[in-house]
């Protein structure tokens, strides 16, 4: 079975190389801003999922 790109065999060396490339591309000052934006996006996604779950569960209770 084929793995998608190299994601099945990623190790510590590859992670270090990727981190160095990201550091070179964005610089040390931009990385915290990128992570902050990523964190906000994940939080927003989780909030949306919880809201949808509440709507689904609330809709089932109202129909009974």
C-alpha positions as a printed NumPy array, in Angstrom:
array([[  0.   ,   0.   ,   0.   ],
       [  1.405,   3.376,  -0.973],
       [  1.782,   6.089,   1.628],
       [  0.841,   9.656,   0.835],
       [  4.144,  11.43 ,   0.108],
       [  6.514,  10.6  ,   2.972],
       [  4.124,  11.104,   5.883],
       [  4.184,   7.455,   6.907],
       [  7.952,   7.419,   7.479],
       [  8.623,  10.83 ,   9.021],
       [ 11.209,  10.84 ,  11.789],
       [ 13.039,  13.247,  14.049],
       [ 15.601,  14.177,  11.382],
       [ 12.914,  15.152,   8.898],
       [ 11.093,  17.21 ,  11.528],
       [ 14.289,  19.121,  12.321],
       [ 14.897,  19.818,   8.625],
       [ 11.329,  21.034,   8.137],
       [ 11.608,  23.291,  11.207],
       [ 14.852,  24.803,   9.888],
       [ 13.314,  25.461,   6.469],
       [ 10.284,  27.145,   8.074],
       [ 12.607,  29.243,  10.253],
       [ 14.597,  30.319,   7.194],
       [ 11.49 ,  31.147,   5.155],
       [  9.528,  33.084,   7.769],
       [ 12.139,  34.288,  10.237],
       [ 12.041,  34.119,  14.007],
       [  9.632,  37.021,  14.452],
       [  6.883,  35.719,  12.18 ],
       [  6.655,  32.201,  13.618],
       [  4.88 ,  33.197,  16.889],
       [  2.345,  35.178,  14.85 ],
       [  1.758,  32.184,  12.587],
       [  1.279,  29.86 ,  15.565],
       [ -1.101,  32.338,  17.216],
       [ -3.197,  32.438,  14.047],
       [ -3.141,  28.654,  13.797],
       [ -4.268,  28.359,  17.427],
       [ -7.145,  30.774,  16.837],
       [ -8.183,  28.776,  13.787],
       [ -8.185,  25.487,  15.692],
       [-10.165,  27.059,  18.558],
       [-12.712,  28.473,  16.129],
       [-13.051,  25.088,  14.431],
       [-13.613,  23.316,  17.77 ],
       [-16.178,  25.929,  18.826],
       [-18.02 ,  25.442,  15.546],
       [-18.005,  21.673,  15.949],
       [-19.349,  21.964,  19.5  ],
       [-22.073,  24.348,  18.329],
       [-23.131,  21.973,  15.553],
       [-23.164,  19.071,  18.016],
       [-25.368,  21.074,  20.401],
       [-27.73 ,  21.936,  17.542],
       [-27.971,  18.297,  16.482],
       [-28.535,  17.033,  20.025],
       [-30.925,  19.893,  20.8  ],
       [-32.895,  19.224,  17.629],
       [-33.348,  15.564,  18.588],
       [-34.63 ,  16.504,  22.041],
       [-37.116,  19.023,  20.624],
       [-38.591,  16.564,  18.147],
       [-39.466,  14.022,  20.873]])
